[in-house]
Amino acid sequence: MAATIKPTYMILIIFAVAMAVASLGEAAISCGTVTSYLNPCLPYVTNKGPLGGCCNGIKGLFAAAKTTADRQSVCSCLKSLAGSTSAISPDKAAGLPGQCGVNIPYKISPSTDCAKVN
């Protein structure tokens, strides 16, 4: 039991560090907010569980990103989170919007240029 809890805490710590490093300017949506919406997705993108309630978080996050600055901020956070640890499956992370019926104009990837997001 303790062995399965410890990696989860490590991933959450890595997420917190990624949030602290990401520069977001004056965007209304912070990396902390993005992480809150996406916490239910953590088991899925780390191959530790099913999709579960992840889609509710995905849909809520993208509904909250109303302005270009919001969408660029969300993109930057997702980019940081996607590249923050090898425990996250890049294919599963990139496929989340499609699996949840949300259409976003960029790929969730560490190589995404968020400055081009409208």
C-alpha angles and dihedrals in degrees: 000000000000091000091059094046096050096062090048091055090047091054091049090051090051089050090052091051091048090052091052092050098047113097111218108169113203099333116144094223113070128199087250089060091046090051091049091054092046101043091100088058095059097090091049099048091045093050091244100113150352128295088261115156093348095110092060088058093045092050093045093049095050092044088054093052097083103150133053089248090053092049092047090049092050089047092052092050093048090048091052093045093048091055098038100091140009088229089079114085105230092206093051092046092049091047097051098093093050093046089052096045094249118134115211124176096230141049119253097241140127088245097056116123101224092185087074094056114109 
